[in-house]
Amino acid sequence: MTLLPTTSALQAASDAASLTAPPSLPERTKSKLLDTIKACDCATAQTLADKLGVTVPAIRRHLQDLQDAGQIEVRTEKPGGRGRPQHVYVLTEAGEATFPKAYDALCLDVLGHVEQLFGEGAVMQVMDARRLALYAQLSVVLDRHSELGGKLHALAITLNEHGYAARAYQEGGQWYLVQRNCPAPAVAKQFPQLCQGELALYRDLLKVPVSREARLSCGAAECRYKVG
């Protein structure tokens, strides 16, 4: 008969494992390594180790940490299209997302030019086109549910996938949808047409009256919609 290890034996094994396991990647080293991979034409383990002044075994541990986090992946490539294939590390979409983006500024510039060239109504036309496209995508998901509560929860899940920190809840028989985060706050503040389009979209999707009771872009803690 095989005996199970005692608690003290398990603790001793755990302590030993913790002493031999490589340390997790410090945040500063992680950022530096991501920066180097992004700037490097051929980010092999040897190249990265040379650039950061560490050993190859050490850099491999750090690279494994980033792979485990889903921020880099390894590909087999021939540098410059010649020579022997080498393992080259590249950023994934999650890795690219760690770098600053200027999406808000770009949207503001584009919408500002649209308004300047074609008038205020043109911005609303752009938002209407966006609303119709989103309706086509989201209605497929919401139409799987017959009850309003099911539709709202499905909508909240979809919004969360796009960074809205949304939830649907019922209070005193009344349904609400709240969003604790706005993915484009500067755009929403300067172009209220974005928020108008969002409200119209929810009315179209849910097929019931929807009214906005609070708005992040006006200083509230959340966007809150009263539904039904």
N, C-alpha and C positions, 0 to 999 in steps of 0.2 A: 504493500500500500504506500502510495506517495503522500508524504506529509506536506501540508501547506506551510510556507515560511512564516515565522512569527512576525509580529508587528515590529519588534526591534530589528529583526533581520531586514524587513522591507525598508525601514527607515535608514538603516546603514547603507543599503544598496542605493537608495535615492540620494543620500548625501554624497556617495562616491560618484554617482553619475553627474551630479551637479558640479563636482570639482573638475571632472574631465571634459564636460561639455563646453564647446566654444562659446564665448560671451556673445550676447546679441549685439547687433550692429548699432553703435551709437548714432544718434540722429545727425550730428554734424558730419560724421564720416559718410553716412548714407547720402546726405545731400551732395557732398563733395564727389562721391563716386558717381551719382546720377549725372552731375554736371559734366564730369569727365567723359562718361559714355556718350552723352549728347553731343559733345564737341569733337569726339574722336572719330576719324574716318574708318579706322579698323580697330575696334575695341576688343582685342584679345586679352586674356588674363595676363599675359606677359607685358603687353603694352600698358595696361591699366596699372599693373604693379610698378612698372618703371616710372610712370607719370606721378603716382602717388607716393613713391618712395617706400613701399612695403614689399614683403616677400610674396611670391606667387601663391604659396599655401594660404597665407593670410587673406589675400585678395579673393581667392576662391571661396573662402568661408563667407566673406562679405557679399560676394556675388550670389551665393546660394541663399542668403537671407533675403536679398532683393527678388530673387526668383520665387521664393516661398511667398513673398508679399504680392506677387503678381505684377511687379513693376518693371521687370526686364525679362527677356527671353534670349535663348542662345540659338544662333543659326550657323550653318556650315557654309562658308563662302571662300572664294579665292580672292585674296587681296589684289585689287586692281585688275581682276580677271585673269591673273596669271599665278603660277606657283601651286604649291600644295594647298588643299582646302584646310581652313582653320576654323575653330570655334570662335565666333564673333558675337559679342553681347550687344543687344539693341533694346531701346526702351519700348515697352508696351504702351497701350493707350492710357493705362493707369499710371505708368511712369511719366508720360508726357503731361498728365493732369497735375503733377506736382509742381510744374513750372508756371509762373505767373502768366495769365492770359488777359488780353485787353478787349474782351468781347463786348462789354458794356460800351466802351469808347467807340468801338467800330460800329455798333448798332446806332449809337447816337449820331455819329457822323453820317451814316447812310440815310437814316430817317430825316436828319436835318436837311440834307441835300434834296431828298425827295420833296419835303415841304417847301423848300426854297424854290425849286424848279417848277413844281406842279401845283402848289397850294396845299392848304391844310386837308382838303378832302382827299388828296392822294394818299396821305398817311393812313386814313381810315380805310381806303380801298386795299392797301397793303395788308392791314390788320384783318380785313374781311376775308381776303384770300387765304391768309394764314389760318383763320378760324375754320374755313371750309375744309382745308386740308387736315386739320386736327380732328374735326368732326368725323371725317371719313375713317380715320385711324381708330378713334376711341369708341365710336358707335358699335363697332364690331365686338369690342370687349363688353360694353355695358348692356348690349342687347341680349347677352346670354342670361341676364337676370330679369325676372319679371317684377320683383318687389323693389320699391324705391330704396330701401335699406341696402339691398344687395348691390344695386347700381352705384350707390354712394360709396360703399366700401371698395368696390372695384375701381372707381374713379380715384379714390384716395391712394390706393396701392400704386396705380399708374403714375399719379402725380409724384409720389415718393421716389419713384425710379428716376425722376427728372429733378430731384432736389428740392421739392416744395415743403417737406416736413408736414405732410397733410394727414388729417384724420377726420373720420365721419362719426358722429355720435348723435344720440337721441336724448332729449331732455324734456320731460313733461309732455311726451307725445310729439314733440317738434324735432325735426331733423336739422342738423347743422353740418356744414363742411368748413373746416378751418385749415389755414395754411400758415405755418410759423416761419416760413422762409420764402423770400422772393428771389429767384435766380437772376433777375435783372433789375435790381432796385433803382439804379440811376435812370434806366430807360423808362420804367414805369412812372417815375416821378416827373420826368420831363414830357413824356408822351402818354397822357391818361387814356389815349385810344387803346393802348395795350390792355389796360384793366377793363375798359368797356367791352373789348372783344372777348376777354375771358368770361365776363358775366354772361354775355350773349351765348357763348359756347356752352356753358353749363345749363342754361335754359333749354337750348336745343337738344342737348344730350339727355337730360333728365325728363324733359317734356312735362314739367311742372313749374309753377312760379318760383323764381329764385331772386332774392334781394341781398345786397351787400350791406352788412351792418358795421363793418370795420375794415380798414385798409392799411397795410404796412406802409405804403408810399406816402400816407398822410400822417404817419407817426404812431399808429397803433401797434400793439404787440403782435398782431396777427391779421390776416385777411379772414374775415368770418362771413360766411354766407348762410342765410336762413333759407331752407329748402322746403317747398311744399306749402 
